Amino acid sequence: MVFACLQLLDLITTLIGFRLGGVEVSPFARWFTEMGPALGIALAKGIALLIAGICVWFHKEQVIRWANYYFAALVLWNIAQLAKALV
């Protein structure tokens, strides 16, 4: 559940960043955004959720716990960048 919420927060903050003129830094996600920013990021988030589902299926929840730390930091980074852009 935390993982899904972090994915949603990353999606929202990234899309707001795009609106403010930001660019995607991740090469993987940037490749997807060539199809359109919203669609690309949504696809990347969908893949992340699929991988998380596979981790649950194979009882590798610790992988998701570690990913939560990464995505929590990423959301904080996005928020900091948004705050910087708005000042």
C-alpha positions in Angstrom: 0.0 0.0 0.0 2.8 2.4 0.9 4.5 1.6 -2.4 1.4 2.4 -4.4 0.9 5.7 -2.6 4.5 6.6 -3.2 4.1 5.8 -6.9 1.0 8.1 -7.0 2.9 10.9 -5.3 5.8 10.5 -7.7 3.4 10.6 -10.6 1.6 13.8 -9.4 4.8 15.6 -8.4 6.5 14.7 -11.7 3.5 15.9 -13.8 3.4 19.2 -11.8 7.1 19.5 -12.5 6.5 19.1 -16.2 3.9 21.8 -16.1 6.5 24.1 -14.5 9.0 23.4 -17.2 10.9 20.6 -15.6 12.3 17.5 -17.4 12.5 13.9 -16.5 16.0 12.9 -15.2 15.6 9.1 -15.3 16.7 7.7 -18.7 14.2 4.9 -18.3 11.2 7.2 -17.6 12.5 9.8 -20.1 12.3 7.2 -22.8 8.6 6.5 -22.0 7.9 10.3 -22.0 8.6 10.4 -25.7 5.0 9.0 -26.0 3.8 12.0 -24.1 4.6 13.1 -20.6 1.5 11.9 -18.8 1.3 8.6 -20.7 5.0 7.9 -20.3 5.1 8.5 -16.6 1.9 6.5 -16.1 3.4 3.6 -18.0 6.6 3.7 -15.9 4.5 3.7 -12.8 2.4 0.8 -14.1 5.6 -1.2 -14.7 6.8 -0.4 -11.2 3.5 -1.7 -9.8 3.8 -4.8 -11.9 7.3 -5.5 -10.6 6.0 -4.9 -7.0 3.2 -7.4 -7.7 5.8 -9.9 -8.9 7.8 -9.3 -5.7 4.8 -10.0 -3.6 4.0 -13.2 -5.6 7.5 -14.5 -4.9 7.5 -13.4 -1.3 10.2 -10.7 -1.8 8.5 -8.0 0.2 11.9 -6.8 1.5 12.6 -5.5 -2.1 9.5 -3.4 -1.9 10.5 -2.1 1.5 13.8 -0.9 0.1 12.2 0.6 -2.9 9.9 2.5 -0.6 12.9 4.3 0.8 14.1 5.2 -2.7 10.7 6.5 -3.8 10.1 8.4 -0.6 13.4 10.2 -1.2 12.4 10.7 -4.8 9.1 12.3 -3.8 10.9 14.6 -1.4 13.4 15.5 -4.1 10.5 16.3 -6.5 8.8 18.5 -3.8 12.1 20.3 -3.2 12.5 21.0 -6.9 8.9 22.2 -7.2 9.5 24.6 -4.3 12.6 25.9 -5.9 10.8 26.4 -9.2 8.0 28.3 -7.5 10.4 30.8 -5.7 
